[in-house]
């Protein structure tokens, strides 16, 4: 990563792309996760509470009706996936800062 600092609060855009200095929208996919149109990074949103960064990437299979994350975000705190079942973050854990977000994203295998 380029070392661009990011927040631990989700703003509806792809945190991985933000680390590279790019603003890339996240779009609702067929699995009801927000997926980066550029990197495949996925986020499961628990509205108004958490935005869980999933530890696997999407396949670019988006819903026909377009919904972008930056249009619905409500200041959810970014969290790591630590459970295989919804809501994917139990026990509840959140990132304290953008550096932790960056380190976690670096562990997610790239498939796109």
Wavefront OBJ file of the C-alpha trace (Angstrom):
o trace
v 0.000 0.000 0.000
v 1.083 3.562 -0.557
v 0.684 4.674 3.038
v -2.219 7.048 2.379
v -4.003 7.405 5.700
v -7.647 6.409 5.909
v -10.261 6.503 8.624
v -11.730 3.568 10.515
v -15.203 4.926 9.648
v -16.734 3.704 6.376
v -17.639 6.474 3.948
v -19.204 4.232 1.300
v -16.054 4.017 -0.816
v -13.551 1.180 -1.139
v -11.001 1.488 1.685
v -8.420 -0.474 -0.316
v -8.656 1.955 -3.234
v -8.549 4.934 -0.861
v -5.197 3.607 0.404
v -3.972 3.913 -3.189
v -5.272 7.471 -3.481
v -8.338 6.478 -5.574
v -12.012 7.094 -4.857
v -13.891 3.978 -6.014
v -17.558 3.344 -5.345
v -18.792 0.166 -3.704
v -21.891 -1.341 -5.272
v -24.433 -3.776 -3.843
v -23.831 -7.245 -5.233
v -26.102 -10.273 -5.588
v -25.072 -11.489 -2.104
v -26.232 -8.215 -0.473
v -22.653 -7.106 0.227
v -21.128 -3.872 -1.001
v -18.335 -4.745 -3.413
v -15.631 -2.523 -4.861
v -16.018 -2.147 -8.594
v -12.218 -2.068 -8.810
v -10.770 -4.506 -6.265
v -13.596 -6.909 -5.383
v -13.229 -6.035 -1.685
v -16.572 -6.711 0.028
v -18.234 -5.076 3.009
v -21.241 -6.389 4.919
v -23.083 -3.386 6.342
v -24.935 -3.495 9.628
v -26.682 -0.179 9.085
v -25.687 2.578 11.469
v -23.346 0.290 13.412
v -20.646 -1.623 11.531
v -19.204 -2.153 8.084
v -17.521 -5.560 8.234
v -14.710 -6.002 5.704
v -15.068 -9.587 4.519
v -12.007 -11.817 4.208
v -12.918 -12.938 0.681
v -13.466 -10.956 -2.482
v -16.521 -10.706 -4.669
v -16.811 -11.887 -8.223
v -18.288 -8.743 -9.785
v -21.831 -10.132 -9.840
v -23.783 -6.987 -9.081
v -27.518 -6.452 -8.688
v -29.310 -5.085 -11.736
v -30.751 -2.238 -9.657
v -27.718 -0.130 -8.775
v -27.157 0.863 -5.143
v -23.894 2.564 -4.184
v -22.483 2.574 -0.665
v -21.711 6.285 -0.601
v -25.439 6.971 -1.013
v -26.484 4.917 2.046
v -23.539 4.999 4.484
v -24.292 6.211 7.992
v -20.849 6.457 9.563
v -20.483 2.744 10.275
v -17.235 1.725 11.946
v -15.035 -0.610 9.914
v -14.594 -4.041 11.448
v -12.776 -7.259 10.509
v -14.526 -10.501 9.660
v -13.919 -12.869 12.578
v -16.784 -15.301 12.064
v -17.932 -17.326 9.054
v -21.625 -16.689 9.683
v -23.608 -13.451 9.514
v -23.131 -10.856 10.863
v -19.484 -11.970 10.332
v -18.204 -10.067 13.368
v -18.913 -11.908 16.601
v -17.662 -11.322 19.159
v -17.866 -7.691 18.118
v -14.499 -6.150 17.294
v -13.825 -2.904 15.469
v -10.724 -1.314 14.022
v -9.263 1.399 16.253
v -7.601 3.269 13.391
v -6.899 3.315 9.675
v -3.560 1.534 10.087
v -5.357 -1.551 11.415
v -7.720 -1.402 8.423
v -4.729 -1.269 6.069
v -3.012 -4.221 7.747
v -6.183 -6.328 7.625
v -6.859 -5.580 3.942
v -3.287 -6.674 3.125
v -4.206 -10.188 4.383
v -7.159 -10.648 1.997
v -6.173 -12.705 -1.069
v -6.488 -10.883 -4.381
v -8.711 -12.628 -6.920
v -9.482 -9.822 -9.388
l 1 2 3 4 5 6 7 8 9 10 11 12 13 14 15 16 17 18 19 20 21 22 23 24 25 26 27 28 29 30 31 32 33 34 35 36 37 38 39 40 41 42 43 44 45 46 47 48 49 50 51 52 53 54 55 56 57 58 59 60 61 62 63 64 65 66 67 68 69 70 71 72 73 74 75 76 77 78 79 80 81 82 83 84 85 86 87 88 89 90 91 92 93 94 95 96 97 98 99 100 101 102 103 104 105 106 107 108 109 110 111 112
